[in-house]
Amino acid sequence: MMITKKVITISDYIICLVLPLAMVAAPFYIITGRCEFTVAYLFTVIIVFIGLVLIDYLIRISISKSVQKRQSNFIIWNTIINSKYSVLWLTLIILVFWFPIIFALYPGTLINDTWGQLSEYIRYYNIGGTYYGRLSDHHPFVDTLIMGSIITPFGEKLQNWQLGFLCILFFKLS
């Protein structure tokens, strides 16, 4: 494998630009509920963008050099990837790394906006309508249906909301 001259692609630049646009705007939006584009905002976005591009470049160069020097260190990884059970192995690896977080946050967490989404589904499920008799498009409709149809049966039928939250957590991890 050779190190190519073009280390960072256009998609890297786009990601490195979109991330600071969101990261810099988020704290102000959370506090005030609005987004303002000021000179300070744009300056901060540019600084974070440059930092992310540099980090991306350094990581990619490091990985490229590492792969060239130590191709034999990837024998286990290549065995996993080329196995007919590669999806199962990768799922187990991801689950092992996520397990401490799942354990710490058991049964799962819902932020205030997600509680609103769940209550919208429950209201629609129980009485056939929500605010003013219609579903809101504030949340993705399919996401609301999937989340509600997994959590609600556990909560209402089995009186175990925690198990429903745990099931939606595993559903979203998969």
ABEGO torsion letter per residue (X at the ends): XBBBABABBAAAAAAAAAAAAAAAAAAAAAAAGBBBBBAAAAAAAAAAAAAAAAAAAAAAAAAAAAAAABAAAAAAAAAAAABAAAAAAAAAAAAAAAAAAAAAAOAEBBBAAAAAAAAAAAAAAAAGBBBGGBBBAABBAAAAAAAAAAAAAAAAAAGBAAAAAAAAAAAAAX
